[in-house]
Amino acid sequence: MNVLVINCGSSSLKYQLIDSDTEQVMAKGICERIKLDMGNMTHQTIGKDKISLETPIPDHSAAVKLVLEKLLDSEVGAIKSLDEINAIGHRVVHGGEKFASSALITEEVLATIEECNDLAPLHNPANLIGIKACQELMPNLPQVAVFDTAFHQTMPPEAYIYGLPYEYYEKYKVRRYGFHGTSHSFVSKRAAELLGKSIEDTKIVVCHLGGGASICAVDGGKSIDTTMGLTPLEGITMGTRSGNIDPAIIEFISNKEGKNISEIMDILNKDSGVWGISGRSSDFRDINKGIAEGNQRCDIAMKVFCYQAAKFIGGYIAAMNGIDAIVFTAGVGENDPLVRQLTCERFKYMGVEIDLEANKLRGEEVKISTSSSKVPVYVIPTNEELAIARETVALV
């Protein structure tokens, strides 16, 4: 079965065509700058040259049409007919409390996704546009929604209820939802395989560290707590997001700077985090370069990030009453040795030892702890697209 995986952002569309029998990628690419004057697309069919082009992409429907055009192209394409696509899997960011697993897309499912738009205003509307565009262009194909939040629906109330008047949960479903669920699920299952254990017999902390970052306690294959909350703003300090702060700061800055709530939320999402602390960049490659040059603010930004990651890992070890493995994944987790080293240094007291040579590897699956380390530490590249394809096949 060939599955087309679609991941729509507010102004982008990432895609992969995957042969589910071999789990090999047939083609992949991204459409960016959708709705702007000039968009761009990168496409590659495996075994052929990568191509890039600039072209207007007025909306997500046009992006889907462009993707199909390139997949069918006689020179750079991967298939000869749309009949070779058997199903479509969509990443949907927010499923609220309604979805604890992936779902075949029906009109009822679409309506329920739309009800969650208030909880993810930047993401869910774009996800819906991508789904509807595919329905229009390929009306007879089964389509599946795979939710970022679904994996975390196993959290107990003590993990997801906020210390707010309970009526806000009852009326508006204000609670912790968590994100990156597809990644946390995929990586924890792979970690269990590397441990040689059944997933039901493991306690794993997964650190999905990228521009957006979240940490998850996976106990027996189920999420029991995670750092992101009602929105992806909560948790550890991230690339441009503040993560956890004293809520009173919002009023304090509002009074001092004369800014309204929307303006401050924009600052917390786009001008804070590693970028806000360093004043240099949200890219950890730039932060590492700054540290090497003696830039004190880059050094502070790095230490804040790793200190907070370690605090959550330690908290989740307590929440699970034990630990079988610590795992790093996503762009920063897979590629930044210093982040991994500084984070794990705080667990020497429990016998964690990092193999500094193994830790130099980037973007590869590797055990970075020593043979004598009492807790194994792994780097496992995430593969959300493959996870979405697997969910799609299971339902279709």
Steps between C-alpha positions, in 0.01 A plus 500: 500500500628847408410765757528874435578675829399866519609745771349846453629800691356849482716587198662169407421145392744214561440164335636150453385215283573177687481137388349350816605146409871587508459822705727672249452862394423524128492880480499796737499877500363824635299794370577824683388865501143398415271804454795738451591669171746228408513150644771237470504124479764235557428150368700181475410157375744256659765403245449819300637852529342740745325794336412846629273753340341833572135535406191672640315270745184696581351247743534146638280360225749634245782344706333158490453533123869587465602198709292266285637659184858429610420147617360428152770685304664270243850627586499566876191309613456175691172367358325483162142529623311627805360146522838404646418703815286282727440724802586839649613562857475851645674643803244690707641696792206520741233239559394626843341236722300355213779291346712255696614332177519565128175511303369435152389838370125548471287812501443445872874474565562818298239686705662384824846611381352841419365523855861486620607800289493729804754275671744508205412804287828496306492129417157337486351731235798426272466127569132518401581686178748229404245226568228673298737567212586128484131409517432729207785367286481132604141451619503121498812446710470409870658765723614479860558770763793433736488732800799649684293501818357145483798322656469717811135417566622228739621761749327476839303801635777594743726557198260692277282707734624855565470678835218717367128515580374159386218663306751614236576136430130410496397791277802553274711183542793701633751226588837361401487327161862460395643486149760313292304188592573321174873550558490399867308184412733401212822564693390328822404186307838495329673550836318197640628295206858614570456411867379155398184543703127508438382863490255410779795429731692825447529843658646742244551876491496633143655842438367641170731799471470723197383855428197386696594270786308266726591225742275203572479231767405175325407232753407162357465651153258769621553870550445585866632858487652744254634854508281677244154596616183656365725635225858431384619809695527323837795297620874549462654810343506441122643662189276809507238398761532592865377174648390520864496846656330666797157600355526835683780595259236557233328775699834641617636538144164628378512785753867578444500481120143607424430181305174307477454128558531412129826690468647332807391155383675575172817578697469180704459291184737669257755718681579303814675173585854440382466785252380742765770408751791489255399795284675313222297210361249224568722257307719293730777490240530876540480468880786248501705731279429788736611291800827415322553873443445576869152649466361500855133528400530201267656308787212597731240405237656155460519443876139612555379259233693201635425579865128507433514181294679325787246623756211353300684172442561474875138579574380233258729239653320573826159492330572154357680380813794386291673525162615249237635746240541866412461575130584810294331570167403778251731761346687614810474171687642306207773743400631695802754307712540788748126509579502127568816516710394795716153354554626157603776631727235569763425128529846385605357445848288214363782342303446658155829509306533647152743357245649824365616337176163343423333828591685677218283325241223710346171395346556127551345237721761438768539409866693791652536359854790282607471126557522565875228766505216392729247662266542471121477822300415489129473729202214378280408703190129562492292409196156653537417442134560127529295493821214676319525252211484207743191646670339556161562141387364364828172685455459460125 
